[in-house]
Amino acid sequence: MRLLLDTHAFLWWIADDARLSNRARSAIANRKDECFVSLASCWEMAIKVSLDKLTLAAPVDRFVPEQLATNGFGLLPIEFAHVARAARLAFHRRDPFDRLLTAQALVEDLAIVSADPIFRRYGLTRVW
């Protein structure tokens, strides 16, 4: 399975946080599954760090690449096709980061690892 980690899932995986469900933890740990972190999540983390709403173990420009490499996660770039798909989404969710993650998952045929059930309303497979 190909997985897109929601921002909180990525952070909870790194922190070994108990809020990450057992099913999500198993899917991420399964080396047969390919895991991606969106550039949109990187942007979201950078914004939250700048607003003092998130503290990382290192500056975001070091933290994210190190964690991607350590965990074997791919970085999913933002392509125009993702942006165009986001423009056509129903407004089940207004959060721009979640809307872009939704569009990326739809375009790239990825399941999403997220505690948020809203992603199912877009027809995505949610791993939680």
GITATA-V402094 format. One record per helix or strand of 3 or more residues. SS is the DSSP state (H for helix, E for strand). FROM is the first residue (numbers start at 1). LEN is the number of residues. If there is no record, write none. Layout:
((SS,FROM,LEN) (SS,FROM,LEN))
This chain:
((E,2,4) (H,7,9) (H,22,8) (E,34,5) (H,39,12) (H,60,12) (E,74,3) (H,80,8) (H,96,13) (E,111,3) (H,117,6))
